[in-house]
């Protein structure tokens, strides 16, 4: 297995490259600085290096020269988000194998990596052959002309006679690019353009518009610092009807920073600090958080814990729990949000109140082995398989052998694990659709140039996770959350809605007060059709409550989408 070292100070870039390269079967090493990268290269002896030009401290060109001196046969591919032809030429002249620009193309990364590794292998093989094989002056060639020439040479070699060899030199004609690399096609080859296949997506332009507008307003109103994510999905098929990471950017001008605050920050800087900040801002806005990022789901995850406990028979809908001042688990005390004391309550009431203490008790009744089994069954330990690149290969979670009582307690109410937004959306779909875990997808059809269907995507059910009767009970409880609990802001006049709020602490953030405000809504909850998941990452508003901030966004999107999709109101609409 080839080993590839990535030297880049931007964690999202390293994450993306790691995912691309590991999917191709390579072992990946990482370093955030040139100095660290040189140490890793000396210690681990990688077969290929991807090296960013703009690095804090020692820059990439200097590091490249050091690598060339220490490891002459090690191929290096330079990467940069704001490179120029001069920079590329300089890198190639110093011995870099290739130069690629950000945003990184999946196909280009894979192709360049394969070619660079092959070139490095050939170079090392040649070095070995030079040391093993004796030097020989031997004529090769078995054509009639060469055989006649060898015969003549054998006759005149013992003599002092001068021999004039006449004829035309053999010539190999190739075409090279500006960097001196041989092109695969000779320059005489003429390739005429051909019309490619078309794509028909599951994305609905109207619903996408509803989602983007609602998210944009929420980001501005609540001063969301780390962008917002929204997903609208067909709960029965897994088709993604809308998906947005906001603020976004103009694909026609991808290097222009769309977020005003980020742009102002960049423009206030100079020199290397400006370059570094600009690169970070560009990589941030190019990243599709809905697919590529992991997050703490918070209390939305209580839907999973509750469904698992009901399905396993650890609790029933009539089970009761008590919430006092706090609950002690293996010496660690847990409180409900804002130190609320909910007292005695049913399972439904615990979900309505989003009671942490009650869900700690539910998790304990379920047990760590069953909890981890259902966690996996809901697809939260593996990629969803959505037909988009850069999906994380795995989430962050505790296995049963590493999970103690405290870890089980925190995981039960949605902390201490990190999953993707797409995983969360797909899991909640399984909670309400009868228990079927559907694979999310965005490509509906691949079309021939004449418009005929070349390939049609059929919905894929990955597995049956919970029993249909468990799903029915969960739908009833989720509707109660919207009617009587923390989901009141997600009500839609004329429609029955179920949902759950979440306010999760970002455990890996330097800011202890950093929160993700989230809400998931399903409508109509009595006959589930559509899910809307909204997450506001680090809002700075009068509250960080997911029910207060994200619930209204879900309601706005679904209120417009349901009649557009032909779903008629089932309840009396007040005038």
N, C-alpha and C positions, 0 to 999 in steps of 0.2 A: 504494500500500500504506500503510495507516494505521500510525502509529508510537505505541506505547504504552510509557510509562515506569512501571516498578515501583520504588517506594521502600519498602523493608522491610529491617530489620536481620537477619532470619532467612533464611539461604541456602536452607533447604528450601522456604520459602514462595516465594521468588523462582524457584527451580527448578520448582516445581509450576505457578506462574502462567505462567512462560515456556513450558513444555510445552503448557499448555492454549491459550494465545494464539497461539503459533506454529503449532499444528495448525489454527487458524482462518485462517491466512494473514497474521497481523499481524507487523510488525517490532517486536521487543521490546528496550528499553533497561533497564538496571538501575542502582540506587544503594542503598547500604547505610545511608546516613544522610540526614537531611533536608538538611543543608548540601550534600552531594554531589548530591542530587536537584535542588536549586535550580539548581546550576551546570549540570547536564545539561539541565534544562528550558530554561535561557537559551540554551545552545549548540545544542541539537538540535531545539528547537521541536516537542515531541511533540504528538499529537492527543488524547491521553488519559493520565491519571495514576491509577494505583492507589497509594494512600498509606496506610501503616500509622499508626495513631494513636500507639502507644507506641514511641518511637524514642529511642535514646541521644542526649544533647545536646538539640538543638531537637526538641520534640514535633511530632506530626503536625498538630495544630490550628493551631499557629503557622506551620508550613510551608504549610498550606493557605491561610492568610491572605496569606502572601507570594506564593504562586502566583497567587492571585486578583488581587492588586495589580499584579503584573508581566504576567500573561496573563489578562485578564478573560474571554476567551471559551474558555479551556481547561477542559474538564470534569474534575472530580476525584472519584474514587470512594474513600471511606474504608473501611479494613478494620481489624478488631480481633478479637483472640481473647477478650477479656473486656469487651466494650462494654456499655453500658447505654442505656436509652431516652434518658436525659439527654444522654449523649455523642453519640448519633445525632442528636438534635434540635439540639444545639449545632453539630455539623458541617454539617447541612443549612441552618441559619440563617446560617452563614458562607459559604454558597454552594456546598457540595459537591453533586454531582449525586445521589449515592446513598451508602448505607452498607451493607456486608455483613459478616457475622460469620464467623470461623474456627470449625471447619474449613470451608474454602471448598468450595462446591458447584460442580461442573463446569458444570452447566447454568446456574446463576445467574450465574457469572462470564461465560460466553459471552453470555447475554442482556443483562446489564447493560452489558457492553463495547459491544455492537452499538448499544444504545439511547443510551448516552452519546456515542458517536462520531456518531451521527445528529443528536443534539441540538446537539453542538458544530458540526457542519457547517451546520445550519440557522441557528445563531446567527451564524456567520461570513458566510453568504450574505445574511442580513438586513443586516449591517453594510455589505456591498458595495452592496446595492441602495439603501440610504439615501444613499450617497455618489454613486451614479450617476444615479438617477432624480430628476427634479425634483419638488418638493412640489406636489401637486395636491389640490384640493378638488373631487372629482368624485363625484357620486352614482352608485351602481351598482344593478343590479337591473332585470330586464326583465319582471317579473310585471305583470298588468293593473293591480293596485293601485298599483305603483310608477310605471308609465307615466302613469296618471291624476294621481298626485301631482306628477310632474315637469311635466305640462302646466299644472296649477294654479299651481305655483311660478313658471313662466315668465310667467304673466299678472300675478301680484301682485308679483313682485320689483321692477319699476321704480317701484312706488308706495310710499307711506308707510303703507299700510293694515296693521294688525295682523291676523294670521291665526292662528286657534286650530286646531291639529291634534289630532283626537281619535282614540281607538282603543286597542288593547292593545299593549303592548310585546312584541316578540318575545323569547323566552326559550330558552336552551340549558341543559338539565338534565344535569348530570354528577355522578358520584360520585368522591370523592377519599379518599385514605387519610390517616392522621394526619400525614404529612409534607407533605401538600398536592399529591401527585401524582395525576393523573387515572387512574382505573382503566380497564382495557380493557373491562370489562363494566359496563353501567349497573346501578344498584342495584335496578332493577325486575326484572332478569334473575334467574331462579331456575334453578339447575343442580342436578339430582338426582345423587346418587352412583351411580357405575357400577363394577362389579367389574372390576379390571384383569387383565392376563395374569399367569400364574405362571411361575416359573423352576424347572427341575430342574437341579441342579449336578452336576458330575463329582466334587465333594468327597464323600468317604465319611466319615461321622461317626465311625466306629470308628477308621479310620486317622488321622483328624485328632486324635482323642483320644490315640492312641499317640504321635503326633509331638509334640503339645503337652506331654504329661507328660514325655517323654524330654528335650525341650529345656529345660523348666523346671528339671528336676533338674540338668542340665549347667550351666545359667546360674548356679544357686546354688552348686553344688559347685566350679566353677572361677572364680567371681567375675568373670563376663563383664561388662565395663564398657559396651560399646556395642551390646548386644543380640545375639541369635542368630537365624539364618535356617534354616528347614528346608523342603524341597520333596520330595514324593513324586509321581512321575509314571509313567504308563504309557509305556514306551519305544517302543511300536509305534504309538500313536495320538496322543500328546502330551497326553492328558487328565490334568489335575492332580487327584490323588486326595487330597492334603493339602498345606497350605501354612500356615506360621506364622512370625511375627516375635515373638520373646519377649524381654523381658516385653511383654505386650499390655495391653489396658485393657478395662473394662466398657463396651460400647456404650450401655448404659442410663444410664451416668454418665460420659460421655466426657471431662469436664473434671477429673475426679478423677485425680490422678497415681497410677498403679498401682504403679510401681517405688518401693520403700521408700526407697532411697538418694536418688533424685531428689526424692521428696516431702519427706524430711527436710531436704535442701538448700534447697528452696523455703521451708519453714516457718521456717528459721533466719534468713531475710532479711526486710527491711522496705522500704517505699517503692518507688521505681522499680526498684531492684535485684531486689526480689521479683517485681514485675510482669514484668520482662524474663525472669527465670529461669523463672517459671511458664509464660510463653508458649513458651519454648524446650522445656521439658519436655513440654508438651501437644503441640506440633508433632512432637516426636520420637516419642512413643508413637502418634500417629495415622498415622505414615508406615509404609507397607507396604514394608519394605526388600527383600523378595523380588522385588518388581516394580519399584520406583522407584529403588533405589540401585545405584551402580556400585562395584565392588571389585576389588582385585588378586587374581586367582585362584590365584597361586602354582603349586605343583608339580602340582596337578590339571590345569593346562593342558598339562602334558607329554603327556597323552593326545592332545591335538590335534596337537602338534608331531610326535609319533611316528606317528600315523595319516597325517598329510600326507606325511611323508617316505617311509613305506612305500608309500603309494598312488602317489606320483610316481616311485617307483623310485630315489630318492636313496639309500636303504638297503634292506637285506633283513633278515629275521629272524636271519640268520647274521652280519651285520656286527658288527665288534668295535671297541671304543674303549678308551682308556686314561685313567685318572684318577690324576694325581699330586698333588703338593703344591698346584699352582695351574696355571692356563692363562692365557696372555697373548693378549688381543685388542686390536689397535691401540693397544698401550701400557697397556691396562687389565688388571689381574690379577683373575681370578675364582677363588674357592675353593668347594669343596663345603661343605655345612652342617657346622659344628663341625670344619672343616678335615680331614675324613675323606679318606683316600686309598684308593679302591676298586680301584686297579690295573687290569689288563686285564679287560674284561667284555663280554658280549654285549648286544644291545639289550634283551632281556628282563631281564637282570641290572641294566642301567642304570635301567630303569623300577622294578624291585624296590627298588633302593637310592636311587631318586630323585636320581640323580647329575647335578648341575648341569653339571660339566665335559663329561660325555658328551653332554648335550643341547645344549650350545653347539656341539659338533662336528656333531651331527645337524642343527641349524639352519643351520650353514655349508654343509653338503652340500646341503641343500634349496635354499638361496639366498633372498635377500630377496624377489624377485619372486614365486616360487612360494609362499613363506611367507605373503605378504600375500594372494595369490589364495585360498589355502585358509582363511585367517582370515576372509575375506569369505564364502566358500562355506559355512562352518559357521554363518553368520548372526550373526557377532560384530561387525559394523559397522552393524547396523540393528535396529530393534525386532523382537521376536519376533512381534508381532501378537496377543499374548494379549488376551482380551476383558476387560481391566481398564484403568481410567484411570491416568494419570501414569507410563506407561512412558517411559524416556528415549528421545529421538529418535535418539540415536547414542551409541556408547561412545567411549572415549578410546583411541586407537591410533596407531601410526606407519604412514604410507603408504610405499610403496617408495621414492619420491623423497626422503623425509625420513629414511630408515632407513640408518644406517651400520653397520659391523661390530659396534660395541659395543651399539647398540640391538637389532640382530638377536640377539645373544648373550643379552641379558637377557630379551627377549621370548620366546625359545625355551624358557626354563625358567619362564615365567609371571610375570615382573615387567615393569614399564614399560608395561603396558596395563591398562585398567580396563573391565570389562564387567559386565553385570547378572547377578544370580544365576539369573534365568530363562533368559538366554542360555546360561549355562554348562550348566545342566541339559539344555536342548534339544540343545546341541552334543554332549554325552556320549551322549545317546540315539542320535544319529546314528552315533557311533563304534561302538555295540554292536548296533544293530538292522538291520544290513545296509547302512548308509550313507545312510539316508533322513532328511533334516532335516524333522521334523514341527513343525507350528505348535501351541504350547501353547494350551489352552482350558479354561474352567471351566463354561460354560453348555452342558449336554447338550441340553435341550429348552426351548422356550417353549410354555407351555400355555394353552389357552383356559380361560375360567372354569369350563367343565364338565369340565375335566380332559383333554380331547382334545389331541393334539399339534398345535400351530400351526406350529412350526418345529423341525426336528431338526438338530443340528450333526454333520456328517460330518467325520472326520479329514482334515486337509489336509497333503499332502506338498509342501513348498516346493521341494525339489530333491534330486537324488541327489548326495551330496557325495563319497563314497568308494566304491570297488568292494566288492561283498559279500565277496570273498576277503580284502580288507584288514580289513574289520570282523571276520571270523572270526579272523584272526591277533591282532587287538587284544583280543578276548575271552580268548584263551588267555593272553596276556601279563598282562591284568588279573587273571585268576585266580591267576597266579603271584605277583603282588604281595600278595594276601591269604594265600596259602599259605606263602610264603617271605620276603616282603619287609616293607615298612613298614605293610602293611595287616592284620597278624595279628589286631588287635583287632576287626576286622569279620567274623571267622569266625562262621558260624551252624551249629550242629550239625545235620547231616542235609541241608544245602543247599550247593550250589556257588555261591560268591560271587566276584565280581570287583570291584576297586575301585582307588582311588588317593587318597593323602593329599596335603595341601598345607599349608604354613606360610608365609604371605606377609607381607612387610614392608609396612606402610602408609606409602608414600613421602610422602604429603602430611600426615602427622601430625606434630605438634610433639614427640611422644614417639618417639624413635628406636627404642625397644624395643617399640612397638606392633605386634602381630601379629594375623593372622586365621588361626585354626586350622580347617581344612576337611577334609572327606572326602566322596567320592562312592562309593556302592556300588550294584551291579547284581546282581539275583538273579532267577531262577537264571541264572548266567552262560552255561551251555551252551544255554539256551533263554530269552533275555532277556525278562523281563516287566515288571519294576519297577525304578525308579531312586530312590535316596534321597540327596539332597545336604544336608549339614549344615555350617554355617559359624558358628563362635563368634568374634565380633568383640571383640578385646582381652581375652582371658582372662588372669587373674592367678592362676596355679596353679603346680604344681611343674614344669610344662613348657608350652610353647606348640605342641607338635607336634600336627598335625592327626590323625595316625594314633593318637596316644595319647588325645586328648581327644574328637574328633568321630567317630572310627571306632566306638567302642562305642555311640554314640547311633544311628548308622545300623544297627548290628547289632540293637539293641533294637527299633527300629521294624520292621525287616523280619522279625525273628524272630516277632513277633506278627502282622504283616500277612499273611505268606505262607500260613500255615495258615488264617487267616480268609478269604483269597481263594480257598481251595481248591487251593493249590499243595502237593502232597504231598512229603515228604522223599524224596530219591532215594538217600541214603546211609545206612548203618547209624548209628543213634542210640545213643550210649553211655548205659547205665543206671547 
